[in-house]
Amino acid sequence: MESATFRKWLAERGCRFEAGRDTIETHGHAYVTVHREDKRAILPDLGTKKALDPRVIRQIVDELGLDWNELPGPTSRV
């Protein structure tokens, strides 16, 4: 799933986004903190057209307490 599609799906469920920058050693890794109610998750900021790793998507959905079966795409997920 593309990053933009996932962000739109999260926004439709009441999530808000906060840009951040992680400074590990001397190199920074861009990320976005996603907030939903009292929960939060870290979303890598790869760009809008980049495909996200399904494991990352599943982890974020679980951390935010959302139902991953509602994700857009094929309904037959393993």
HTML snippet that shows the backbone in 3Dmol.js (N, CA, C, O; Angstrom):
<script src="https://3Dmol.org/build/3Dmol-min.js"></script>
<div id="view" style="width:600px;height:400px;position:relative"></div>
<script>
const pdb = `
ATOM      1  N   MET A   1       0.844  -1.165   0.000  1.00  0.00           N
ATOM      2  CA  MET A   1       0.000   0.000   0.000  1.00  0.00           C
ATOM      3  C   MET A   1       0.899   1.241   0.000  1.00  0.00           C
ATOM      4  O   MET A   1       1.917   1.287   0.691  1.00  0.00           O
ATOM      5  N   GLU A   2       0.508   2.227  -0.775  1.00  0.00           N
ATOM      6  CA  GLU A   2       1.268   3.469  -0.824  1.00  0.00           C
ATOM      7  C   GLU A   2       1.073   4.260   0.460  1.00  0.00           C
ATOM      8  O   GLU A   2       0.032   4.174   1.111  1.00  0.00           O
ATOM      9  N   SER A   3       2.085   5.023   0.808  1.00  0.00           N
ATOM     10  CA  SER A   3       2.061   5.825   2.027  1.00  0.00           C
ATOM     11  C   SER A   3       0.880   6.790   2.049  1.00  0.00           C
ATOM     12  O   SER A   3       0.233   6.948   3.084  1.00  0.00           O
ATOM     13  N   ALA A   4       0.591   7.437   0.920  1.00  0.00           N
ATOM     14  CA  ALA A   4      -0.510   8.402   0.858  1.00  0.00           C
ATOM     15  C   ALA A   4      -1.851   7.731   1.120  1.00  0.00           C
ATOM     16  O   ALA A   4      -2.698   8.296   1.812  1.00  0.00           O
ATOM     17  N   THR A   5      -2.054   6.547   0.585  1.00  0.00           N
ATOM     18  CA  THR A   5      -3.300   5.810   0.797  1.00  0.00           C
ATOM     19  C   THR A   5      -3.456   5.446   2.268  1.00  0.00           C
ATOM     20  O   THR A   5      -4.540   5.575   2.836  1.00  0.00           O
ATOM     21  N   PHE A   6      -2.371   4.991   2.875  1.00  0.00           N
ATOM     22  CA  PHE A   6      -2.419   4.613   4.286  1.00  0.00           C
ATOM     23  C   PHE A   6      -2.688   5.830   5.167  1.00  0.00           C
ATOM     24  O   PHE A   6      -3.472   5.747   6.113  1.00  0.00           O
ATOM     25  N   ARG A   7      -2.054   6.943   4.871  1.00  0.00           N
ATOM     26  CA  ARG A   7      -2.281   8.161   5.658  1.00  0.00           C
ATOM     27  C   ARG A   7      -3.730   8.629   5.534  1.00  0.00           C
ATOM     28  O   ARG A   7      -4.337   9.041   6.523  1.00  0.00           O
ATOM     29  N   LYS A   8      -4.281   8.567   4.329  1.00  0.00           N
ATOM     30  CA  LYS A   8      -5.678   8.964   4.131  1.00  0.00           C
ATOM     31  C   LYS A   8      -6.596   8.065   4.952  1.00  0.00           C
ATOM     32  O   LYS A   8      -7.534   8.545   5.588  1.00  0.00           O
ATOM     33  N   TRP A   9      -6.328   6.765   4.937  1.00  0.00           N
ATOM     34  CA  TRP A   9      -7.122   5.810   5.706  1.00  0.00           C
ATOM     35  C   TRP A   9      -7.037   6.130   7.201  1.00  0.00           C
ATOM     36  O   TRP A   9      -8.050   6.100   7.900  1.00  0.00           O
ATOM     37  N   LEU A  10      -5.847   6.433   7.685  1.00  0.00           N
ATOM     38  CA  LEU A  10      -5.675   6.785   9.095  1.00  0.00           C
ATOM     39  C   LEU A  10      -6.425   8.073   9.435  1.00  0.00           C
ATOM     40  O   LEU A  10      -7.080   8.154  10.475  1.00  0.00           O
ATOM     41  N   ALA A  11      -6.331   9.076   8.565  1.00  0.00           N
ATOM     42  CA  ALA A  11      -7.003  10.355   8.811  1.00  0.00           C
ATOM     43  C   ALA A  11      -8.519  10.175   8.879  1.00  0.00           C
ATOM     44  O   ALA A  11      -9.186  10.835   9.676  1.00  0.00           O
ATOM     45  N   GLU A  12      -9.062   9.292   8.052  1.00  0.00           N
ATOM     46  CA  GLU A  12     -10.499   9.029   8.056  1.00  0.00           C
ATOM     47  C   GLU A  12     -10.955   8.398   9.371  1.00  0.00           C
ATOM     48  O   GLU A  12     -12.143   8.426   9.691  1.00  0.00           O
ATOM     49  N   ARG A  13     -10.034   7.839  10.121  1.00  0.00           N
ATOM     50  CA  ARG A  13     -10.343   7.219  11.400  1.00  0.00           C
ATOM     51  C   ARG A  13      -9.965   8.106  12.579  1.00  0.00           C
ATOM     52  O   ARG A  13      -9.866   7.633  13.711  1.00  0.00           O
ATOM     53  N   GLY A  14      -9.758   9.373  12.317  1.00  0.00           N
ATOM     54  CA  GLY A  14      -9.530  10.336  13.383  1.00  0.00           C
ATOM     55  C   GLY A  14      -8.094  10.484  13.847  1.00  0.00           C
ATOM     56  O   GLY A  14      -7.847  11.054  14.909  1.00  0.00           O
ATOM     57  N   CYS A  15      -7.150   9.986  13.078  1.00  0.00           N
ATOM     58  CA  CYS A  15      -5.745  10.108  13.463  1.00  0.00           C
ATOM     59  C   CYS A  15      -5.223  11.481  13.059  1.00  0.00           C
ATOM     60  O   CYS A  15      -5.661  12.067  12.069  1.00  0.00           O
ATOM     61  N   ARG A  16      -4.282  11.974  13.845  1.00  0.00           N
ATOM     62  CA  ARG A  16      -3.600  13.211  13.487  1.00  0.00           C
ATOM     63  C   ARG A  16      -2.112  12.919  13.376  1.00  0.00           C
ATOM     64  O   ARG A  16      -1.605  11.963  13.964  1.00  0.00           O
ATOM     65  N   PHE A  17      -1.425  13.753  12.618  1.00  0.00           N
ATOM     66  CA  PHE A  17      -0.029  13.499  12.286  1.00  0.00           C
ATOM     67  C   PHE A  17       0.853  14.629  12.796  1.00  0.00           C
ATOM     68  O   PHE A  17       0.475  15.801  12.768  1.00  0.00           O
ATOM     69  N   GLU A  18       2.023  14.250  13.255  1.00  0.00           N
ATOM     70  CA  GLU A  18       3.001  15.217  13.745  1.00  0.00           C
ATOM     71  C   GLU A  18       4.352  14.862  13.134  1.00  0.00           C
ATOM     72  O   GLU A  18       4.887  13.777  13.365  1.00  0.00           O
ATOM     73  N   ALA A  19       4.892  15.789  12.354  1.00  0.00           N
ATOM     74  CA  ALA A  19       6.182  15.544  11.705  1.00  0.00           C
ATOM     75  C   ALA A  19       7.290  15.549  12.744  1.00  0.00           C
ATOM     76  O   ALA A  19       7.225  16.275  13.736  1.00  0.00           O
ATOM     77  N   GLY A  20       8.302  14.735  12.508  1.00  0.00           N
ATOM     78  CA  GLY A  20       9.425  14.674  13.428  1.00  0.00           C
ATOM     79  C   GLY A  20      10.695  14.337  12.687  1.00  0.00           C
ATOM     80  O   GLY A  20      10.678  14.113  11.477  1.00  0.00           O
ATOM     81  N   ARG A  21      11.788  14.299  13.408  1.00  0.00           N
ATOM     82  CA  ARG A  21      13.060  13.921  12.802  1.00  0.00           C
ATOM     83  C   ARG A  21      13.872  13.204  13.866  1.00  0.00           C
ATOM     84  O   ARG A  21      14.166  13.757  14.926  1.00  0.00           O
ATOM     85  N   ASP A  22      14.222  11.991  13.570  1.00  0.00           N
ATOM     86  CA  ASP A  22      14.993  11.157  14.486  1.00  0.00           C
ATOM     87  C   ASP A  22      16.463  11.328  14.149  1.00  0.00           C
ATOM     88  O   ASP A  22      16.853  11.158  12.994  1.00  0.00           O
ATOM     89  N   THR A  23      17.264  11.654  15.111  1.00  0.00           N
ATOM     90  CA  THR A  23      18.686  11.853  14.855  1.00  0.00           C
ATOM     91  C   THR A  23      19.483  10.737  15.510  1.00  0.00           C
ATOM     92  O   THR A  23      20.001  10.881  16.617  1.00  0.00           O
ATOM     93  N   ILE A  24      19.565   9.634  14.804  1.00  0.00           N
ATOM     94  CA  ILE A  24      20.364   8.499  15.255  1.00  0.00           C
ATOM     95  C   ILE A  24      21.765   8.707  14.709  1.00  0.00           C
ATOM     96  O   ILE A  24      21.955   8.843  13.500  1.00  0.00           O
ATOM     97  N   GLU A  25      22.741   8.730  15.598  1.00  0.00           N
ATOM     98  CA  GLU A  25      24.136   9.019  15.234  1.00  0.00           C
ATOM     99  C   GLU A  25      24.166  10.356  14.503  1.00  0.00           C
ATOM    100  O   GLU A  25      23.606  11.335  14.995  1.00  0.00           O
ATOM    101  N   THR A  26      24.801  10.416  13.354  1.00  0.00           N
ATOM    102  CA  THR A  26      24.880  11.679  12.627  1.00  0.00           C
ATOM    103  C   THR A  26      23.903  11.738  11.470  1.00  0.00           C
ATOM    104  O   THR A  26      23.786  12.774  10.815  1.00  0.00           O
ATOM    105  N   HIS A  27      23.195  10.643  11.202  1.00  0.00           N
ATOM    106  CA  HIS A  27      22.242  10.605  10.100  1.00  0.00           C
ATOM    107  C   HIS A  27      20.831  10.636  10.667  1.00  0.00           C
ATOM    108  O   HIS A  27      20.543   9.970  11.662  1.00  0.00           O
ATOM    109  N   GLY A  28      19.958  11.400  10.042  1.00  0.00           N
ATOM    110  CA  GLY A  28      18.577  11.476  10.504  1.00  0.00           C
ATOM    111  C   GLY A  28      17.672  10.592   9.680  1.00  0.00           C
ATOM    112  O   GLY A  28      17.918  10.378   8.493  1.00  0.00           O
ATOM    113  N   HIS A  29      16.642  10.083  10.291  1.00  0.00           N
ATOM    114  CA  HIS A  29      15.635   9.281   9.609  1.00  0.00           C
ATOM    115  C   HIS A  29      14.306   9.991   9.788  1.00  0.00           C
ATOM    116  O   HIS A  29      13.844  10.173  10.915  1.00  0.00           O
ATOM    117  N   ALA A  30      13.694  10.389   8.697  1.00  0.00           N
ATOM    118  CA  ALA A  30      12.436  11.111   8.771  1.00  0.00           C
ATOM    119  C   ALA A  30      11.318  10.166   9.178  1.00  0.00           C
ATOM    120  O   ALA A  30      11.273   9.016   8.740  1.00  0.00           O
ATOM    121  N   TYR A  31      10.422  10.656  10.014  1.00  0.00           N
ATOM    122  CA  TYR A  31       9.279   9.873  10.449  1.00  0.00           C
ATOM    123  C   TYR A  31       8.127  10.808  10.773  1.00  0.00           C
ATOM    124  O   TYR A  31       8.306  12.021  10.887  1.00  0.00           O
ATOM    125  N   VAL A  32       6.958  10.234  10.918  1.00  0.00           N
ATOM    126  CA  VAL A  32       5.764  10.963  11.315  1.00  0.00           C
ATOM    127  C   VAL A  32       5.181  10.214  12.504  1.00  0.00           C
ATOM    128  O   VAL A  32       5.039   8.992  12.470  1.00  0.00           O
ATOM    129  N   THR A  33       4.846  10.955  13.552  1.00  0.00           N
ATOM    130  CA  THR A  33       4.171  10.349  14.689  1.00  0.00           C
ATOM    131  C   THR A  33       2.672  10.447  14.432  1.00  0.00           C
ATOM    132  O   THR A  33       2.149  11.527  14.159  1.00  0.00           O
ATOM    133  N   VAL A  34       1.992   9.316  14.520  1.00  0.00           N
ATOM    134  CA  VAL A  34       0.551   9.257  14.299  1.00  0.00           C
ATOM    135  C   VAL A  34      -0.112   9.132  15.668  1.00  0.00           C
ATOM    136  O   VAL A  34       0.232   8.248  16.453  1.00  0.00           O
ATOM    137  N   HIS A  35      -1.065  10.024  15.950  1.00  0.00           N
ATOM    138  CA  HIS A  35      -1.779  10.019  17.226  1.00  0.00           C
ATOM    139  C   HIS A  35      -3.237   9.654  16.996  1.00  0.00           C
ATOM    140  O   HIS A  35      -3.867  10.127  16.050  1.00  0.00           O
ATOM    141  N   ARG A  36      -3.762   8.813  17.869  1.00  0.00           N
ATOM    142  CA  ARG A  36      -5.193   8.468  17.871  1.00  0.00           C
ATOM    143  C   ARG A  36      -5.600   8.280  19.316  1.00  0.00           C
ATOM    144  O   ARG A  36      -5.137   7.361  19.990  1.00  0.00           O
ATOM    145  N   GLU A  37      -6.477   9.164  19.789  1.00  0.00           N
ATOM    146  CA  GLU A  37      -6.889   9.164  21.190  1.00  0.00           C
ATOM    147  C   GLU A  37      -5.632   9.214  22.064  1.00  0.00           C
ATOM    148  O   GLU A  37      -4.848  10.155  21.941  1.00  0.00           O
ATOM    149  N   ASP A  38      -5.421   8.245  22.928  1.00  0.00           N
ATOM    150  CA  ASP A  38      -4.246   8.265  23.810  1.00  0.00           C
ATOM    151  C   ASP A  38      -3.126   7.363  23.297  1.00  0.00           C
ATOM    152  O   ASP A  38      -2.170   7.084  24.022  1.00  0.00           O
ATOM    153  N   LYS A  39      -3.240   6.908  22.054  1.00  0.00           N
ATOM    154  CA  LYS A  39      -2.240   5.999  21.484  1.00  0.00           C
ATOM    155  C   LYS A  39      -1.417   6.733  20.434  1.00  0.00           C
ATOM    156  O   LYS A  39      -1.840   7.745  19.875  1.00  0.00           O
ATOM    157  N   ARG A  40      -0.219   6.187  20.182  1.00  0.00           N
ATOM    158  CA  ARG A  40       0.616   6.760  19.129  1.00  0.00           C
ATOM    159  C   ARG A  40       1.452   5.673  18.479  1.00  0.00           C
ATOM    160  O   ARG A  40       1.704   4.620  19.065  1.00  0.00           O
ATOM    161  N   ALA A  41       1.877   5.953  17.256  1.00  0.00           N
ATOM    162  CA  ALA A  41       2.720   5.035  16.488  1.00  0.00           C
ATOM    163  C   ALA A  41       3.646   5.865  15.615  1.00  0.00           C
ATOM    164  O   ALA A  41       3.366   7.024  15.309  1.00  0.00           O
ATOM    165  N   ILE A  42       4.745   5.257  15.222  1.00  0.00           N
ATOM    166  CA  ILE A  42       5.731   5.923  14.379  1.00  0.00           C
ATOM    167  C   ILE A  42       5.617   5.382  12.960  1.00  0.00           C
ATOM    168  O   ILE A  42       5.727   4.178  12.729  1.00  0.00           O
ATOM    169  N   LEU A  43       5.397   6.288  12.017  1.00  0.00           N
ATOM    170  CA  LEU A  43       5.275   5.947  10.601  1.00  0.00           C
ATOM    171  C   LEU A  43       6.491   6.483   9.856  1.00  0.00           C
ATOM    172  O   LEU A  43       6.743   7.688   9.892  1.00  0.00           O
ATOM    173  N   PRO A  44       7.255   5.620   9.181  1.00  0.00           N
ATOM    174  CA  PRO A  44       8.387   6.120   8.393  1.00  0.00           C
ATOM    175  C   PRO A  44       7.889   7.057   7.298  1.00  0.00           C
ATOM    176  O   PRO A  44       6.890   6.767   6.639  1.00  0.00           O
ATOM    177  N   ASP A  45       8.572   8.166   7.102  1.00  0.00           N
ATOM    178  CA  ASP A  45       8.183   9.142   6.086  1.00  0.00           C
ATOM    179  C   ASP A  45       8.972   8.860   4.815  1.00  0.00           C
ATOM    180  O   ASP A  45      10.050   9.415   4.601  1.00  0.00           O
ATOM    181  N   LEU A  46       8.421   7.992   3.977  1.00  0.00           N
ATOM    182  CA  LEU A  46       9.112   7.547   2.765  1.00  0.00           C
ATOM    183  C   LEU A  46       8.754   8.354   1.539  1.00  0.00           C
ATOM    184  O   LEU A  46       9.440   8.256   0.521  1.00  0.00           O
ATOM    185  N   GLY A  47       7.715   9.138   1.603  1.00  0.00           N
ATOM    186  CA  GLY A  47       7.199   9.832   0.427  1.00  0.00           C
ATOM    187  C   GLY A  47       5.827   9.279   0.099  1.00  0.00           C
ATOM    188  O   GLY A  47       5.500   8.160   0.494  1.00  0.00           O
ATOM    189  N   THR A  48       5.023  10.044  -0.613  1.00  0.00           N
ATOM    190  CA  THR A  48       3.629   9.661  -0.829  1.00  0.00           C
ATOM    191  C   THR A  48       3.434   8.480  -1.768  1.00  0.00           C
ATOM    192  O   THR A  48       2.470   7.732  -1.609  1.00  0.00           O
ATOM    193  N   LYS A  49       4.311   8.290  -2.732  1.00  0.00           N
ATOM    194  CA  LYS A  49       4.133   7.225  -3.721  1.00  0.00           C
ATOM    195  C   LYS A  49       4.903   5.948  -3.392  1.00  0.00           C
ATOM    196  O   LYS A  49       4.839   4.983  -4.153  1.00  0.00           O
ATOM    197  N   LYS A  50       5.620   5.924  -2.291  1.00  0.00           N
ATOM    198  CA  LYS A  50       6.400   4.745  -1.907  1.00  0.00           C
ATOM    199  C   LYS A  50       5.501   3.710  -1.239  1.00  0.00           C
ATOM    200  O   LYS A  50       4.590   4.052  -0.484  1.00  0.00           O
ATOM    201  N   ALA A  51       5.769   2.455  -1.528  1.00  0.00           N
ATOM    202  CA  ALA A  51       5.014   1.360  -0.911  1.00  0.00           C
ATOM    203  C   ALA A  51       5.568   1.091   0.481  1.00  0.00           C
ATOM    204  O   ALA A  51       6.781   1.016   0.680  1.00  0.00           O
ATOM    205  N   LEU A  52       4.664   0.949   1.432  1.00  0.00           N
ATOM    206  CA  LEU A  52       5.052   0.628   2.804  1.00  0.00           C
ATOM    207  C   LEU A  52       5.115  -0.880   2.985  1.00  0.00           C
ATOM    208  O   LEU A  52       4.357  -1.615   2.353  1.00  0.00           O
ATOM    209  N   ASP A  53       5.995  -1.335   3.826  1.00  0.00           N
ATOM    210  CA  ASP A  53       6.104  -2.750   4.176  1.00  0.00           C
ATOM    211  C   ASP A  53       4.820  -3.160   4.906  1.00  0.00           C
ATOM    212  O   ASP A  53       4.423  -2.489   5.859  1.00  0.00           O
ATOM    213  N   PRO A  54       4.168  -4.236   4.482  1.00  0.00           N
ATOM    214  CA  PRO A  54       2.934  -4.678   5.144  1.00  0.00           C
ATOM    215  C   PRO A  54       3.114  -4.931   6.642  1.00  0.00           C
ATOM    216  O   PRO A  54       2.172  -4.751   7.415  1.00  0.00           O
ATOM    217  N   ARG A  55       4.300  -5.341   7.055  1.00  0.00           N
ATOM    218  CA  ARG A  55       4.542  -5.562   8.486  1.00  0.00           C
ATOM    219  C   ARG A  55       4.512  -4.250   9.251  1.00  0.00           C
ATOM    220  O   ARG A  55       4.039  -4.206  10.387  1.00  0.00           O
ATOM    221  N   VAL A  56       5.008  -3.186   8.646  1.00  0.00           N
ATOM    222  CA  VAL A  56       4.980  -1.865   9.281  1.00  0.00           C
ATOM    223  C   VAL A  56       3.536  -1.387   9.398  1.00  0.00           C
ATOM    224  O   VAL A  56       3.134  -0.856  10.434  1.00  0.00           O
ATOM    225  N   ILE A  57       2.763  -1.576   8.340  1.00  0.00           N
ATOM    226  CA  ILE A  57       1.356  -1.180   8.359  1.00  0.00           C
ATOM    227  C   ILE A  57       0.616  -1.919   9.467  1.00  0.00           C
ATOM    228  O   ILE A  57      -0.120  -1.309  10.244  1.00  0.00           O
ATOM    229  N   ARG A  58       0.812  -3.223   9.538  1.00  0.00           N
ATOM    230  CA  ARG A  58       0.129  -4.033  10.559  1.00  0.00           C
ATOM    231  C   ARG A  58       0.518  -3.583  11.961  1.00  0.00           C
ATOM    232  O   ARG A  58      -0.341  -3.503  12.839  1.00  0.00           O
ATOM    233  N   GLN A  59       1.783  -3.291  12.186  1.00  0.00           N
ATOM    234  CA  GLN A  59       2.251  -2.850  13.501  1.00  0.00           C
ATOM    235  C   GLN A  59       1.603  -1.517  13.887  1.00  0.00           C
ATOM    236  O   GLN A  59       1.155  -1.354  15.022  1.00  0.00           O
ATOM    237  N   ILE A  60       1.549  -0.575  12.959  1.00  0.00           N
ATOM    238  CA  ILE A  60       0.953   0.726  13.242  1.00  0.00           C
ATOM    239  C   ILE A  60      -0.533   0.593  13.535  1.00  0.00           C
ATOM    240  O   ILE A  60      -1.040   1.202  14.477  1.00  0.00           O
ATOM    241  N   VAL A  61      -1.227  -0.198  12.735  1.00  0.00           N
ATOM    242  CA  VAL A  61      -2.661  -0.412  12.939  1.00  0.00           C
ATOM    243  C   VAL A  61      -2.908  -1.031  14.318  1.00  0.00           C
ATOM    244  O   VAL A  61      -3.828  -0.616  15.023  1.00  0.00           O
ATOM    245  N   ASP A  62      -2.101  -2.014  14.706  1.00  0.00           N
ATOM    246  CA  ASP A  62      -2.246  -2.647  16.016  1.00  0.00           C
ATOM    247  C   ASP A  62      -1.955  -1.664  17.152  1.00  0.00           C
ATOM    248  O   ASP A  62      -2.683  -1.629  18.144  1.00  0.00           O
ATOM    249  N   GLU A  63      -0.888  -0.861  17.008  1.00  0.00           N
ATOM    250  CA  GLU A  63      -0.523   0.100  18.053  1.00  0.00           C
ATOM    251  C   GLU A  63      -1.600   1.156  18.255  1.00  0.00           C
ATOM    252  O   GLU A  63      -1.774   1.658  19.366  1.00  0.00           O
ATOM    253  N   LEU A  64      -2.327   1.499  17.192  1.00  0.00           N
ATOM    254  CA  LEU A  64      -3.372   2.514  17.293  1.00  0.00           C
ATOM    255  C   LEU A  64      -4.735   1.929  17.650  1.00  0.00           C
ATOM    256  O   LEU A  64      -5.704   2.670  17.815  1.00  0.00           O
ATOM    257  N   GLY A  65      -4.814   0.617  17.767  1.00  0.00           N
ATOM    258  CA  GLY A  65      -6.066  -0.032  18.142  1.00  0.00           C
ATOM    259  C   GLY A  65      -7.105  -0.025  17.043  1.00  0.00           C
ATOM    260  O   GLY A  65      -8.303  -0.004  17.326  1.00  0.00           O
ATOM    261  N   LEU A  66      -6.674  -0.041  15.802  1.00  0.00           N
ATOM    262  CA  LEU A  66      -7.599  -0.064  14.668  1.00  0.00           C
ATOM    263  C   LEU A  66      -7.756  -1.493  14.153  1.00  0.00           C
ATOM    264  O   LEU A  66      -6.970  -2.378  14.490  1.00  0.00           O
ATOM    265  N   ASP A  67      -8.783  -1.702  13.332  1.00  0.00           N
ATOM    266  CA  ASP A  67      -9.040  -3.017  12.751  1.00  0.00           C
ATOM    267  C   ASP A  67      -8.361  -3.099  11.389  1.00  0.00           C
ATOM    268  O   ASP A  67      -8.762  -2.415  10.447  1.00  0.00           O
ATOM    269  N   TRP A  68      -7.335  -3.936  11.288  1.00  0.00           N
ATOM    270  CA  TRP A  68      -6.581  -4.027  10.036  1.00  0.00           C
ATOM    271  C   TRP A  68      -7.400  -4.662   8.919  1.00  0.00           C
ATOM    272  O   TRP A  68      -7.020  -4.554   7.753  1.00  0.00           O
ATOM    273  N   ASN A  69      -8.515  -5.321   9.240  1.00  0.00           N
ATOM    274  CA  ASN A  69      -9.386  -5.891   8.202  1.00  0.00           C
ATOM    275  C   ASN A  69     -10.106  -4.805   7.413  1.00  0.00           C
ATOM    276  O   ASN A  69     -10.642  -5.076   6.339  1.00  0.00           O
ATOM    277  N   GLU A  70     -10.127  -3.577   7.932  1.00  0.00           N
ATOM    278  CA  GLU A  70     -10.774  -2.463   7.243  1.00  0.00           C
ATOM    279  C   GLU A  70      -9.843  -1.750   6.273  1.00  0.00           C
ATOM    280  O   GLU A  70     -10.265  -0.824   5.581  1.00  0.00           O
ATOM    281  N   LEU A  71      -8.583  -2.167   6.213  1.00  0.00           N
ATOM    282  CA  LEU A  71      -7.633  -1.536   5.304  1.00  0.00           C
ATOM    283  C   LEU A  71      -8.104  -1.662   3.864  1.00  0.00           C
ATOM    284  O   LEU A  71      -8.699  -2.674   3.496  1.00  0.00           O
ATOM    285  N   PRO A  72      -7.844  -0.639   3.038  1.00  0.00           N
ATOM    286  CA  PRO A  72      -8.224  -0.741   1.623  1.00  0.00           C
ATOM    287  C   PRO A  72      -7.382  -1.793   0.919  1.00  0.00           C
ATOM    288  O   PRO A  72      -6.220  -2.011   1.259  1.00  0.00           O
ATOM    289  N   GLY A  73      -7.977  -2.431  -0.051  1.00  0.00           N
ATOM    290  CA  GLY A  73      -7.260  -3.455  -0.817  1.00  0.00           C
ATOM    291  C   GLY A  73      -8.025  -4.762  -0.814  1.00  0.00           C
ATOM    292  O   GLY A  73      -9.214  -4.793  -0.497  1.00  0.00           O
ATOM    293  N   PRO A  74      -7.349  -5.836  -1.165  1.00  0.00           N
ATOM    294  CA  PRO A  74      -8.014  -7.146  -1.225  1.00  0.00           C
ATOM    295  C   PRO A  74      -8.593  -7.539   0.132  1.00  0.00           C
ATOM    296  O   PRO A  74      -7.976  -7.311   1.173  1.00  0.00           O
ATOM    297  N   THR A  75      -9.769  -8.123   0.105  1.00  0.00           N
ATOM    298  CA  THR A  75     -10.422  -8.507   1.354  1.00  0.00           C
ATOM    299  C   THR A  75      -9.898  -9.832   1.888  1.00  0.00           C
ATOM    300  O   THR A  75     -10.114 -10.152   3.057  1.00  0.00           O
ATOM    301  N   SER A  76      -9.224 -10.593   1.068  1.00  0.00           N
ATOM    302  CA  SER A  76      -8.700 -11.881   1.532  1.00  0.00           C
ATOM    303  C   SER A  76      -7.253 -11.713   1.989  1.00  0.00           C
ATOM    304  O   SER A  76      -6.317 -11.860   1.202  1.00  0.00           O
ATOM    305  N   ARG A  77      -7.089 -11.403   3.264  1.00  0.00           N
ATOM    306  CA  ARG A  77      -5.758 -11.228   3.824  1.00  0.00           C
ATOM    307  C   ARG A  77      -5.394 -12.442   4.648  1.00  0.00           C
ATOM    308  O   ARG A  77      -6.246 -13.046   5.299  1.00  0.00           O
ATOM    309  N   VAL A  78      -4.147 -12.790   4.616  1.00  0.00           N
ATOM    310  CA  VAL A  78      -3.667 -13.932   5.417  1.00  0.00           C
ATOM    311  C   VAL A  78      -3.230 -13.446   6.752  1.00  0.00           C
ATOM    312  O   VAL A  78      -2.791 -14.239   7.585  1.00  0.00           O
TER     313      VAL A  78
END
`;
const viewer = $3Dmol.createViewer("view");
viewer.addModel(pdb, "pdb");
viewer.setStyle({}, {cartoon: {color: "spectrum"}});
viewer.zoomTo();
viewer.render();
</script>
